Amino acid sequence: MRVLLLSAYDARSHRYWREGVVAHLPEFDFEVHTLPARFFSWRFRGNSLTWADADFGEHDVILATSMTDLSALRGLNRRVAATPAVLYFHENQFAYPSDEPAAHLVDRQVTSIYGALAAERIAFNSDYNRHTFLDGARALLKRLPDGVPKGTVDRLAARSTVLPVPLGEECFAGAKRRSTDTFDIVWNHRWEADKGPARLLAVVAALLGRGTPFRMHLLGGDVTRPHPEIERAAALLRERGCLGHYGQLPQRDDYLECLRTSHVVLSTTLHEFQGLAVQEAMALGCIPVVPNRLAYPGYVPEALRYAGSDDVALEASAAADLIDRVARGVDVQCDLMKDVAWPVMAQRYRDLLVDAVSARGSSQPNSL
């Protein structure tokens, strides 16, 4: 089967996904096109224009990320007008935190609905992603004055499925090696506001105020351009001799080894559609300490989810309480995420692509 794979905003997690797809479905013939992860607003709105004259080959199916404006692309590039498609949602524009004007958000939300309607099948990386998209689409369409076909969201729901970004085999290699001398916590997220750096700082302050013995690794960012609150958290940790690795580790093997030798993976995020960083750490044996929100209730035991709050100090105290309980050896069985490993998930991806081709040939589900 010939597959046209389009990643219209090839950010780190999108690249991780597409490289995994190509590597683990070797029987498919992939033609891959990507656009760089910069100029978000232009990339979201302009990718179909960028690819309007692309000399795509002949394909049996398109596999595109939801950043791809599939409806416009099919209208602009005749080579893909009749090719069945799967649209893959790493995130959705209804649950994405933003301080941009409402008109910008609505434009993106409507565009994502059009893209989903243009696809034979749509896949989401978590149930949280799926239900926030469908609920958001339903609420938006209800606000429109007229001309909305009945059952639009029901049609989207019927052609949708949940298909996580699989974890690579390297996340399951090697035995867990926890240090007996230190209690290691890792915070391994993008150094941006949506990952909760202010909440991280509050958790660090709460732990240090209690005298909890620990070492914390702050991974995922560039120390030459640190987020100010992460920099402050690092300074507090450094002053008390509690700072481990800080910034990006030079090699992925080094990163995985840090996860393998840590006890806890901490999240303070305000935005998470799947949580690959936490899932990788869990696969390598870390106990998750995460807020009780977003995608986490789908795979983290309730006993390891701390109460979220608009009060940052109150939430930080809840997180510190949970870390203390974990440090004392709380008895909670934790999933090692083997059900989302590529060897388990590959067949589901194969089936989805084949199903999209069959759907196009039989029932033409694009019609409203």
QUIJOVEN-V521574 format. One record per residue. N is the residue number from 1. RES is the residue in three letters. PHI is phi as a letter, one per 40 degrees, with the letter a starting at -180 (999 if undefined). NEAR is the number of other C-alpha atoms within 8 Angstrom. Layout:
n:N res:RES phi:PHI near:NEAR
n:N res:RES phi:PHI near:NEAR
//
This chain:
n:1 res:MET phi:999 near:8
n:2 res:ARG phi:c near:11
n:3 res:VAL phi:b near:13
n:4 res:LEU phi:c near:14
n:5 res:LEU phi:b near:12
n:6 res:LEU phi:b near:12
n:7 res:SER phi:b near:16
n:8 res:ALA phi:c near:15
n:9 res:TYR phi:a near:14
n:10 res:ASP phi:c near:12
n:11 res:ALA phi:c near:8
n:12 res:ARG phi:d near:6
n:13 res:SER phi:c near:8
n:14 res:HIS phi:c near:12
n:15 res:ARG phi:c near:10
n:16 res:TYR phi:d near:8
n:17 res:TRP phi:c near:10
n:18 res:ARG phi:c near:10
n:19 res:GLU phi:c near:8
n:20 res:GLY phi:c near:11
n:21 res:VAL phi:d near:9
n:22 res:VAL phi:c near:10
n:23 res:ALA phi:c near:7
n:24 res:HIS phi:b near:9
n:25 res:LEU phi:b near:9
n:26 res:PRO phi:c near:7
n:27 res:GLU phi:c near:5
n:28 res:PHE phi:c near:9
n:29 res:ASP phi:c near:8
n:30 res:PHE phi:c near:9
n:31 res:GLU phi:b near:9
n:32 res:VAL phi:b near:8
n:33 res:HIS phi:b near:9
n:34 res:THR phi:b near:9
n:35 res:LEU phi:b near:10
n:36 res:PRO phi:c near:8
n:37 res:ALA phi:c near:9
n:38 res:ARG phi:a near:6
n:39 res:PHE phi:f near:6
n:40 res:PHE phi:d near:8
n:41 res:SER phi:c near:6
n:42 res:TRP phi:c near:8
n:43 res:ARG phi:c near:13
n:44 res:PHE phi:c near:13
n:45 res:ARG phi:c near:9
n:46 res:GLY phi:b near:8
n:47 res:ASN phi:c near:13
n:48 res:SER phi:c near:13
n:49 res:LEU phi:c near:9
n:50 res:THR phi:d near:8
n:51 res:TRP phi:c near:9
n:52 res:ALA phi:d near:9
n:53 res:ASP phi:b near:8
n:54 res:ALA phi:c near:7
n:55 res:ASP phi:c near:5
n:56 res:PHE phi:c near:7
n:57 res:GLY phi:c near:6
n:58 res:GLU phi:c near:6
n:59 res:HIS phi:b near:10
n:60 res:ASP phi:c near:10
n:61 res:VAL phi:a near:15
n:62 res:ILE phi:b near:13
n:63 res:LEU phi:b near:13
n:64 res:ALA phi:b near:15
n:65 res:THR phi:c near:13
n:66 res:SER phi:c near:14
n:67 res:MET phi:c near:9
n:68 res:THR phi:c near:13
n:69 res:ASP phi:c near:15
n:70 res:LEU phi:c near:13
n:71 res:SER phi:c near:10
n:72 res:ALA phi:c near:9
n:73 res:LEU phi:c near:14
n:74 res:ARG phi:c near:12
n:75 res:GLY phi:c near:8
n:76 res:LEU phi:c near:10
n:77 res:ASN phi:b near:12
n:78 res:ARG phi:c near:8
n:79 res:ARG phi:c near:11
n:80 res:VAL phi:b near:9
n:81 res:ALA phi:d near:9
n:82 res:ALA phi:b near:7
n:83 res:THR phi:c near:10
n:84 res:PRO phi:c near:12
n:85 res:ALA phi:a near:14
n:86 res:VAL phi:b near:16
n:87 res:LEU phi:b near:14
n:88 res:TYR phi:b near:12
n:89 res:PHE phi:c near:12
n:90 res:HIS phi:c near:12
n:91 res:GLU phi:a near:11
n:92 res:ASN phi:a near:12
n:93 res:GLN phi:c near:10
n:94 res:PHE phi:c near:9
n:95 res:ALA phi:b near:10
n:96 res:TYR phi:c near:8
n:97 res:PRO phi:c near:7
n:98 res:SER phi:a near:4
n:99 res:ASP phi:b near:4
n:100 res:GLU phi:c near:6
n:101 res:PRO phi:d near:6
n:102 res:ALA phi:d near:6
n:103 res:ALA phi:c near:6
n:104 res:HIS phi:c near:8
n:105 res:LEU phi:c near:10
n:106 res:VAL phi:c near:8
n:107 res:ASP phi:d near:8
n:108 res:ARG phi:c near:11
n:109 res:GLN phi:c near:11
n:110 res:VAL phi:c near:8
n:111 res:THR phi:c near:9
n:112 res:SER phi:c near:13
n:113 res:ILE phi:c near:9
n:114 res:TYR phi:d near:11
n:115 res:GLY phi:c near:15
n:116 res:ALA phi:c near:13
n:117 res:LEU phi:c near:10
n:118 res:ALA phi:c near:10
n:119 res:ALA phi:c near:13
n:120 res:GLU phi:c near:16
n:121 res:ARG phi:b near:12
n:122 res:ILE phi:b near:14
n:123 res:ALA phi:b near:12
n:124 res:PHE phi:b near:16
n:125 res:ASN phi:c near:16
n:126 res:SER phi:a near:13
n:127 res:ASP phi:c near:10
n:128 res:TYR phi:d near:10
n:129 res:ASN phi:c near:17
n:130 res:ARG phi:c near:13
n:131 res:HIS phi:c near:8
n:132 res:THR phi:c near:11
n:133 res:PHE phi:c near:12
n:134 res:LEU phi:c near:11
n:135 res:ASP phi:c near:8
n:136 res:GLY phi:c near:10
n:137 res:ALA phi:c near:12
n:138 res:ARG phi:c near:9
n:139 res:ALA phi:c near:8
n:140 res:LEU phi:c near:8
n:141 res:LEU phi:c near:8
n:142 res:LYS phi:c near:7
n:143 res:ARG phi:c near:6
n:144 res:LEU phi:c near:7
n:145 res:PRO phi:c near:5
n:146 res:ASP phi:a near:4
n:147 res:GLY phi:g near:4
n:148 res:VAL phi:c near:7
n:149 res:PRO phi:d near:6
n:150 res:LYS phi:c near:4
n:151 res:GLY phi:g near:6
n:152 res:THR phi:d near:9
n:153 res:VAL phi:c near:9
n:154 res:ASP phi:c near:7
n:155 res:ARG phi:c near:8
n:156 res:LEU phi:c near:12
n:157 res:ALA phi:c near:8
n:158 res:ALA phi:c near:6
n:159 res:ARG phi:c near:9
n:160 res:SER phi:b near:11
n:161 res:THR phi:a near:8
n:162 res:VAL phi:b near:10
n:163 res:LEU phi:a near:10
n:164 res:PRO phi:c near:9
n:165 res:VAL phi:c near:8
n:166 res:PRO phi:c near:10
n:167 res:LEU phi:c near:10
n:168 res:GLY phi:c near:9
n:169 res:GLU phi:c near:9
n:170 res:GLU phi:c near:5
n:171 res:CYS phi:c near:11
n:172 res:PHE phi:b near:9
n:173 res:ALA phi:c near:7
n:174 res:GLY phi:g near:4
n:175 res:ALA phi:c near:5
n:176 res:LYS phi:c near:8
n:177 res:ARG phi:b near:7
n:178 res:ARG phi:c near:8
n:179 res:SER phi:c near:9
n:180 res:THR phi:c near:5
n:181 res:ASP phi:c near:4
n:182 res:THR phi:b near:8
n:183 res:PHE phi:c near:12
n:184 res:ASP phi:c near:13
n:185 res:ILE phi:b near:13
n:186 res:VAL phi:b near:13
n:187 res:TRP phi:b near:11
n:188 res:ASN phi:b near:13
n:189 res:HIS phi:b near:10
n:190 res:ARG phi:d near:7
n:191 res:TRP phi:c near:12
n:192 res:GLU phi:b near:8
n:193 res:ALA phi:d near:7
n:194 res:ASP phi:c near:9
n:195 res:LYS phi:c near:13
n:196 res:GLY phi:g near:11
n:197 res:PRO phi:c near:15
n:198 res:ALA phi:c near:10
n:199 res:ARG phi:c near:12
n:200 res:LEU phi:d near:12
n:201 res:LEU phi:d near:12
n:202 res:ALA phi:c near:11
n:203 res:VAL phi:c near:13
n:204 res:VAL phi:d near:11
n:205 res:ALA phi:c near:10
n:206 res:ALA phi:c near:11
n:207 res:LEU phi:c near:10
n:208 res:LEU phi:c near:8
n:209 res:GLY phi:c near:7
n:210 res:ARG phi:c near:6
n:211 res:GLY phi:g near:6
n:212 res:THR phi:c near:8
n:213 res:PRO phi:c near:6
n:214 res:PHE phi:a near:9
n:215 res:ARG phi:b near:12
n:216 res:MET phi:b near:13
n:217 res:HIS phi:b near:13
n:218 res:LEU phi:b near:13
n:219 res:LEU phi:b near:13
n:220 res:GLY phi:h near:10
n:221 res:GLY phi:b near:11
n:222 res:ASP phi:b near:9
n:223 res:VAL phi:c near:8
n:224 res:THR phi:c near:4
n:225 res:ARG phi:b near:6
n:226 res:PRO phi:c near:10
n:227 res:HIS phi:c near:9
n:228 res:PRO phi:d near:6
n:229 res:GLU phi:c near:9
n:230 res:ILE phi:c near:13
n:231 res:GLU phi:c near:9
n:232 res:ARG phi:c near:9
n:233 res:ALA phi:c near:12
n:234 res:ALA phi:c near:11
n:235 res:ALA phi:c near:8
n:236 res:LEU phi:c near:10
n:237 res:LEU phi:c near:12
n:238 res:ARG phi:c near:9
n:239 res:GLU phi:d near:7
n:240 res:ARG phi:c near:7
n:241 res:GLY phi:g near:7
n:242 res:CYS phi:b near:10
n:243 res:LEU phi:c near:13
n:244 res:GLY phi:c near:8
n:245 res:HIS phi:c near:9
n:246 res:TYR phi:b near:11
n:247 res:GLY phi:h near:10
n:248 res:GLN phi:c near:9
n:249 res:LEU phi:c near:10
n:250 res:PRO phi:c near:6
n:251 res:GLN phi:b near:6
n:252 res:ARG phi:c near:7
n:253 res:ASP phi:c near:6
n:254 res:ASP phi:c near:9
n:255 res:TYR phi:c near:10
n:256 res:LEU phi:c near:11
n:257 res:GLU phi:c near:8
n:258 res:CYS phi:c near:8
n:259 res:LEU phi:c near:13
n:260 res:ARG phi:c near:14
n:261 res:THR phi:c near:11
n:262 res:SER phi:c near:15
n:263 res:HIS phi:c near:11
n:264 res:VAL phi:b near:12
n:265 res:VAL phi:b near:17
n:266 res:LEU phi:b near:12
n:267 res:SER phi:b near:13
n:268 res:THR phi:b near:11
n:269 res:THR phi:c near:10
n:270 res:LEU phi:b near:9
n:271 res:HIS phi:a near:9
n:272 res:GLU phi:a near:8
n:273 res:PHE phi:c near:12
n:274 res:GLN phi:b near:11
n:275 res:GLY phi:g near:9
n:276 res:LEU phi:d near:9
n:277 res:ALA phi:c near:8
n:278 res:VAL phi:c near:12
n:279 res:GLN phi:c near:9
n:280 res:GLU phi:c near:10
n:281 res:ALA phi:c near:16
n:282 res:MET phi:c near:15
n:283 res:ALA phi:c near:13
n:284 res:LEU phi:c near:14
n:285 res:GLY phi:g near:11
n:286 res:CYS phi:c near:13
n:287 res:ILE phi:c near:12
n:288 res:PRO phi:c near:14
n:289 res:VAL phi:b near:14
n:290 res:VAL phi:b near:12
n:291 res:PRO phi:c near:13
n:292 res:ASN phi:c near:11
n:293 res:ARG phi:a near:7
n:294 res:LEU phi:g near:10
n:295 res:ALA phi:c near:14
n:296 res:TYR phi:c near:13
n:297 res:PRO phi:d near:11
n:298 res:GLY phi:c near:8
n:299 res:TYR phi:a near:7
n:300 res:VAL phi:b near:11
n:301 res:PRO phi:d near:10
n:302 res:GLU phi:d near:7
n:303 res:ALA phi:c near:6
n:304 res:LEU phi:b near:12
n:305 res:ARG phi:b near:14
n:306 res:TYR phi:c near:13
n:307 res:ALA phi:c near:9
n:308 res:GLY phi:c near:8
n:309 res:SER phi:a near:7
n:310 res:ASP phi:c near:5
n:311 res:ASP phi:c near:6
n:312 res:VAL phi:c near:10
n:313 res:ALA phi:c near:9
n:314 res:LEU phi:c near:8
n:315 res:GLU phi:c near:14
n:316 res:ALA phi:c near:13
n:317 res:SER phi:c near:10
n:318 res:ALA phi:c near:10
n:319 res:ALA phi:c near:14
n:320 res:ALA phi:c near:11
n:321 res:ASP phi:d near:8
n:322 res:LEU phi:c near:11
n:323 res:ILE phi:c near:10
n:324 res:ASP phi:c near:9
n:325 res:ARG phi:c near:9
n:326 res:VAL phi:c near:9
n:327 res:ALA phi:c near:8
n:328 res:ARG phi:c near:6
n:329 res:GLY phi:g near:6
n:330 res:VAL phi:d near:7
n:331 res:ASP phi:c near:4
n:332 res:VAL phi:b near:7
n:333 res:GLN phi:c near:5
n:334 res:CYS phi:b near:8
n:335 res:ASP phi:c near:9
n:336 res:LEU phi:c near:8
n:337 res:MET phi:g near:9
n:338 res:LYS phi:c near:9
n:339 res:ASP phi:c near:6
n:340 res:VAL phi:b near:11
n:341 res:ALA phi:c near:12
n:342 res:TRP phi:d near:12
n:343 res:PRO phi:d near:7
n:344 res:VAL phi:c near:9
n:345 res:MET phi:c near:11
n:346 res:ALA phi:d near:11
n:347 res:GLN phi:c near:7
n:348 res:ARG phi:c near:8
n:349 res:TYR phi:c near:9
n:350 res:ARG phi:d near:9
n:351 res:ASP phi:c near:8
n:352 res:LEU phi:c near:10
n:353 res:LEU phi:c near:11
n:354 res:VAL phi:c near:8
n:355 res:ASP phi:c near:8
n:356 res:ALA phi:c near:14
n:357 res:VAL phi:c near:13
n:358 res:SER phi:c near:8
n:359 res:ALA phi:c near:11
n:360 res:ARG phi:c near:11
n:361 res:GLY phi:c near:7
n:362 res:SER phi:c near:6
n:363 res:SER phi:b near:6
n:364 res:GLN phi:f near:9
n:365 res:PRO phi:c near:8
n:366 res:ASN phi:c near:8
n:367 res:SER phi:c near:4
n:368 res:LEU phi:c near:5
//
